[in-house]
Amino acid sequence: MNETSNLYDLSNSAIKLTQQIEDAAAGLDSDDPTTVAAAVAALEALLAAEDATEAAIAAKANCYCWVIAKLSALGDARREQAKRLADLADQNATKAQTMLDRLAHALSRAFPEKNRWELEHFNLLSRKSISTEVSCLAEELPTEFQRVTTKVSADKTSLRRAIEAGREIPGVTLKQGRSWQIK
């Protein structure tokens, strides 16, 4: 096998070899010793080629696994870095809000009626706002103050069982997959 063969070519070669082995094995049933000898010779060559192809596929699969493991590790490292950056961003936002709260408190205490400050590089504006905070469960409120929402989602477990039992449900099909894990 060519070292630069790709996985697709290697797997196609393995499939072709399997068919050729089955075809050559048919010659073993012959009553003619020459045909049987030719079939045995062909089978020996094909089995050697099959072993070489299997070894090449295993080597290629090993390379794939190495790349997959490296990409997975890189993804994990990037997720961790993103988490660290998000934590740092949250810390900075908390510090900024704390400083703004302190500044607003100091300015409001010293100048309670002033709501606009034009500074050298920044403008500070103050607006009053009212927010509604609910400290009880929504169900405990009078119904006129409750908002009811309904969420509908597919029950995939029940759907799978029904289809497996032979029921046809428009818009629903079963998709079978295979999970691979690299350790």
C-alpha positions in Angstrom: 0.0 0.0 0.0 1.1 3.5 -0.8 2.0 5.4 2.4 0.2 8.5 1.1 -3.1 6.6 0.6 -5.9 8.2 2.3 -8.4 6.4 4.6 -11.1 6.4 2.0 -8.8 4.6 -0.6 -7.5 2.2 2.0 -11.0 1.2 3.1 -12.1 0.8 -0.6 -9.1 -1.5 -1.1 -10.0 -3.6 1.9 -13.6 -4.0 0.5 -12.3 -5.0 -2.9 -9.8 -7.4 -1.4 -12.6 -9.1 0.6 -14.6 -9.5 -2.6 -11.5 -10.9 -4.5 -10.9 -13.3 -1.6 -14.5 -14.6 -1.8 -14.2 -14.9 -5.6 -10.8 -16.8 -5.4 -12.2 -19.1 -2.6 -14.8 -20.3 -5.1 -11.9 -22.0 -7.0 -11.2 -24.3 -4.0 -14.4 -26.2 -4.7 -13.2 -27.3 -8.1 -12.3 -31.0 -8.9 -9.4 -29.8 -11.1 -6.2 -29.8 -9.1 -4.7 -27.0 -11.3 -7.7 -24.8 -10.6 -7.4 -25.5 -6.8 -3.6 -24.8 -6.9 -4.2 -21.5 -8.7 -7.0 -20.6 -6.2 -4.6 -21.4 -3.3 -1.9 -19.3 -4.8 -4.3 -16.4 -5.5 -5.7 -16.7 -1.9 -2.2 -16.6 -0.4 -1.4 -13.4 -2.4 -4.7 -11.8 -1.6 -4.5 -12.6 2.1 -1.0 -11.1 2.3 -2.4 -8.0 0.5 -5.3 -8.0 3.0 -2.9 -8.1 5.9 -0.9 -5.2 4.5 -4.0 -3.2 3.9 -5.2 -3.9 7.4 -1.9 -2.7 8.8 -2.0 0.4 6.6 -5.6 1.2 7.8 -4.5 0.7 11.4 -1.5 3.0 11.0 -3.8 5.6 9.3 -6.4 5.2 12.1 -3.6 5.7 14.6 -2.7 9.0 12.9 -6.3 10.1 12.8 -6.6 9.3 16.5 -3.5 11.4 17.3 -4.9 14.4 15.4 -8.3 14.0 17.0 -6.8 13.8 20.5 -4.7 16.9 19.8 -7.7 18.8 18.5 -9.8 17.7 21.5 -7.1 18.8 23.9 -6.8 22.1 22.1 -10.6 22.6 22.3 -10.5 21.8 26.1 -7.7 24.3 26.6 -9.5 27.0 24.7 -12.7 26.4 26.7 -10.7 26.7 29.9 -9.1 29.9 28.7 -12.5 31.3 27.7 -13.8 30.4 31.1 -10.8 32.2 32.7 -11.3 35.2 30.5 -15.1 35.3 31.2 -14.3 35.1 35.0 -11.8 38.0 34.6 -14.4 40.0 32.6 -17.0 39.4 35.3 -14.5 40.5 38.0 -13.8 43.7 36.0 -17.5 44.4 35.5 -18.1 43.9 39.3 -15.2 46.3 40.2 -16.4 48.9 37.7 -20.0 48.7 39.0 -18.8 49.0 42.6 -16.7 52.0 41.7 -19.7 53.6 39.9 -22.0 52.9 42.9 -19.5 54.6 45.2 -19.1 57.6 42.9 -22.8 57.9 42.5 -23.4 57.7 46.3 -20.7 60.3 47.0 -22.1 62.7 44.3 -25.7 62.2 45.4 -24.9 62.8 49.0 -22.9 66.0 48.3 -25.2 67.3 45.5 -28.6 65.6 45.8 -30.4 67.7 43.2 -27.6 67.5 40.5 -28.1 64.8 37.9 -25.6 65.8 35.3 -21.9 66.1 35.6 -19.7 67.3 32.7 -16.2 66.3 33.5 -12.9 66.7 31.5 -13.2 63.4 29.6 -16.6 62.0 30.6 -20.2 63.0 31.2 -22.1 61.5 34.1 -25.9 61.3 33.9 -28.3 60.2 36.6 -31.8 59.1 35.9 -34.4 57.8 38.3 -35.9 54.5 37.6 -38.4 52.2 39.3 -38.1 48.4 39.1 -40.5 45.8 40.4 -39.1 43.1 42.5 -41.1 40.1 43.3 -40.0 38.1 46.4 -42.7 35.4 46.3 -43.5 32.7 43.8 -45.5 33.8 40.8 -48.2 31.3 41.7 -48.8 33.1 45.0 -49.7 36.3 43.3 -53.3 37.2 42.3 -54.1 35.7 38.9 -54.4 39.1 37.3 -50.7 39.6 38.0 -49.6 36.2 36.6 -48.3 35.5 33.1 -48.9 32.0 32.0 -46.7 30.5 29.3 -46.9 27.1 27.7 -43.9 25.3 26.2 -44.4 22.4 24.0 -41.5 20.0 23.1 -41.2 16.6 21.5 -41.1 13.6 23.8 -38.3 11.8 21.9 -38.3 8.7 24.2 -42.0 8.0 23.5 -41.6 8.8 19.8 -38.7 6.3 19.5 -40.7 3.6 21.3 -43.7 4.2 19.1 -41.7 4.0 15.9 -39.8 0.9 17.1 -43.2 -0.7 17.7 -44.1 -0.1 14.1 -46.1 3.1 14.2 -45.6 5.7 11.5 -45.5 9.3 12.7 -45.2 12.0 10.0 -42.1 14.1 10.4 -40.3 11.7 12.7 -37.6 9.2 11.8 -35.1 7.2 13.8 -31.5 8.0 13.1 -29.0 5.4 14.2 -25.5 6.5 15.0 -22.3 5.1 16.5 -20.2 6.7 19.2 -16.4 6.4 19.1 -14.2 7.2 21.9 -10.4 7.6 22.0 -8.6 6.8 25.1 
